[in-house]
């Protein structure tokens, strides 16, 4: 059996962070830390919070490698990946550029289109418009409903609205403008929500998610217990194969590495659309990547250990 590349090394599980997804990251980090301890790793927790220096925390920890359990801005966007690179500490997940591209939904869309990866039709709204979103209804007068309004730089469905009535456009825009970066408007793809698990350029499988809410939002992901998860998705094999093929194409188009979870929607005609690629997907008890891994016989602790092996 091949020796683990970080055997005998101390692992820092970096969690918390400064983004809107701090709470989710703390849950991911706690799970990963427990998983690594279960496998007898010398793993220590680093809770990066406001007012602390991540560089100093890493140096003080004596860690030789980082298991990046952060989510959102300053964690998933290439910033921490760059810091680890400067400190000469290997880090799990994608590299600096791929992380930045995947986090920026505008750049992701452009890379998908350049690589023939189908993605919903989209348009940008100015971020510096009125805080109440009052400019948006006229700007979107020609856009068919339903539509999606979301901030371009957030994850975990933070600030995302599915708009079915033109009277909701201003409020949805106002909510998205609370976050930094431009606002994306895109077609709402009715149909099946599918998420694909990838590790080291290999598709592990996919899961269909049926939320009790209108779509798989922050509450459905982390708060509710009535969301249904179907592995494999209840779709024909050729549609599942197409979805997994396009998910991998999206991962490769952005230059991703290590673990990732592309998010897709499939309309009733079986047409597949890639929404985005999550380069640091959740690893909580309800998260999708662990569910997909479990379906092919990889338990949670083993998945944590395999992701650690992909650090660079």
N, C-alpha and C positions, 0 to 999 in steps of 0.2 A: 504494500500500500504506500502510495506517495506521501512523503512527509509534508505536513502543512507548512506553507512558506513563512508563517510567523510563529511557528512552534517555539515555546519558551520565551516569547516576547510579551511585554505588558501592553494591554489594549486599553485605550481611553474611549469610553462610550460618551460622545459629546451630544448633549440633549438640552432641551429648553429653548435657548436662543431668544432673539429679540423680535421675532415676527408675530403676526396675528395667529400663528399656529403653535404657539409655545406649549399650550396645554396638551395638544396631540403629541408633540415631540417628547414631552416628559413621559407620556404613556408608552410611546415607542421605545424610548431609552430604557425605561424600567424593564420592559419585556426582553430587550436585547441583552441587557446586563444579566438578567436571570438566566437567559438561555446560554450565555457564554460561561457563567459560573457552573451551570449544570454540566458543561463539557470540560470543567476544571481549568478554564482560562484564568490568568491573572488579569482580570478586567476591573477597571475603576470607572466610576461615574464622574463626569464633569457637567455640572449644571451651569451653562453660560447664561448669565443674567445681566440686566442693565447695571452699569457701573463696574463691571469686572472686565479684565483683559483676557481674551481667549488665549492669546499667545503665552501669557504668563501662566495661566492655568495649565496649559499643555506642558510647558517646560517644567513646572513644579510637579506634575503628575509622574514624571519619569517614563511616560508612555513611548513605545516604539512605533505604534500604529494607531490610527483613529478609526473607530467604527462610527460613522457619521449618522446620528439619529435625529438630526435637525430637520425641520420642514420649513418651507417658505423662504422669505427674503433673508439674506445674510445666513445662508445655510445650504440652500438648494440652488442658489443662483451663481455659483462659481466663486463667491467671495471667500468662504471658508476653505474651499479647495485650493485657492491661491495662497492663503495663509499657510496651509499645511505644506504646500510645495516650497514656500520660502523657508519654512522650518525644517525641511527635508524629512517630513514625517508622512509615510504613505497613508492614504485615506480611502475609505470605501466609496463606491458610487462613481459616477461619471467624472471626467476631468473638467477643467476650468471652462473651456469654450462650450462643450456640450451641455454642461449644467446651465450656463448663462443662456444659451439658445433655447433650451427646453423650458426654462422658467419664463422667458419672454414670449408670450403667445403670438405676438406680431411676427417675430423672427421665425418662430416655429412654423407658422402658416406659410411664410415665404419659402422656407426650406422644403416643406412638404410639397408645395406646388412645383418647385424646381425639380423635384425628384418623382413627380407623378404619383404622389400619395394623396388620394382624395380626402378633402377636408371641407367642412361646410362653408358656403359662401359667406364672406365677411366684409366688414367696413369698420373704419376707425371713427370714433367720436372724439372731439378735443377734450383733453383732461382739464384744461383751464377754463371751461365754460362755466355758466352759473352753477353755484353749489346746489341749487334746487332742481337742476336738470331741465329748466323751462325751455331751453333751446332745442332739446332732443325731439319732441314730437314733430316739429316742422322738418328737421333734418332727416327724420325717418318716415316722412309721409308716404314715400313710395315703396317702403319695405314691407313685404307681406308678413302677416301674423300667422302663427306665433313666432317670436324671435327671442334670442338670448342676448342679454346685456351683462358684461362682466369686465372686471379690471384685468388688464393684460399681464400683470406681474404677481398675481396671488395664486395659491393652490388651495386644496381642500374645499373647493367650491365657495370660498370666501367672497362675498360681495356679488354672487351670481344670481340673476333673476331670469325666470322664464316668463315672458310677457305675452299674454293672450288678449289683452284689451288695450287699445291705444291710450286710454286714460291712465294706464300704469307706467307708461314710458318715462315720464319725468321722474317719478319716485325711484324707479329702477336705476336710472342714470345717476340720480343724486346719491344713491347707496354706493354705486360703483366708484363714484368720484371721491368717496371717503378714503380710498386707498390710493397709493401713489402709482403713477404711470398712466398710459393712455387707456381708453375704454374701447373694448371690442364689441361690435354688434355682429351677430351671425344668425343664419337660418337655424331654427329649431328642427332637429331631425327626429320626427316621431318614430317610435319603434323600439328596438331592443338595445339595452345598454350592456356592453361587453367590455371586460377588462382583461388584458393579456399580461401574464407574468413572464419576464425575461431575465435570465442570469447568464452573464458571460456570452452574449450573442446567441443563446439557445432559448427557444420558446419552451417554457415549462407547461403551459396550458392556458386555459381561459375560463372565465366565470361570467355568467349572466347575472345581473343584479336587478331585482324587482323591488324597488322601494314602495312602501305604503304611501309615501309622500309623492308629489308630482314628479320629482326627479331626485337623483341621488345626491342630495345636498349635505351640508355639514351635519345637520341633525340626523339624517338617515345614516350617514357614515359612522357617527361616533356616539349618538345619544339613544337611538331607537333600537328596539329588539324585534320589530316586526318586518324588517327588511329580509327578503328571500334571496338566497344565493344558490345558483344552479351550476353545478360542475359535472359534465360539460354543459355549455349553454343549450337550451332547447331550440336548436336550429339545425338545418341540414348539415351534413358533414362538409359538403363543399363550401358552404357559407362560412362555417367555422374555420376551415383551412384558409380561405381567402382573408378572413379577419386576422388570423395569426400571421399570415404572410405580410399583410400590410402593416401590422403592428411592428414586426421586425424591420420592415423597410423604413418605417418612421424612426425607429431607434437608431438604425444605421445612418439615415439621412442627417441626423443631428450629431452623429459621431459619439453616441453613448457607449458606455462600457459598464461592467459590473451588473448590478441589479436595476431593473426599471419596470414600470407598469404603464404601458400605453392605454389610453381611454378611447373607446370607440362607440359609435352608434350605428345601428344597422336598420335601415328602413324596411317596411313590409315587403318591398320588392327584392330584398336581399342585397341591396347596395350598401357597401361599407364606407364609413367616413371616420377618419382619425381626428379626434378632438385635440389631444395633446399627449405628451409623454412625461410621466412623473419619474424623475431620476432618483428621488428619495421617497419611495412609496411608504405608507404607514406600515408599521410592524406591531400594531396593537393586537389584542386578543380577537378583535373583529375585523382585522385588516385582510385585504384580498390576496396579497402575495403569499402569506402563510397558508391561506385556505387552498390556493392553487398548488403550492408545493406539497401540502399534505395529501392532496388527491393523487399524486404520483409517488407517494411513499417517503417524502422528505419531511421529517418532523421539524417543529419550530426551532429547537436548539441546533439541529444539524444545518438548517437553512441559515441561521445566524453565523455559524462557523464557515459555511461555504461562501457567504457574502464577504466575511472577513478575508478569506483567501484571495478575493478579487481586488483587494486594496492595492493602490499603486500611487 
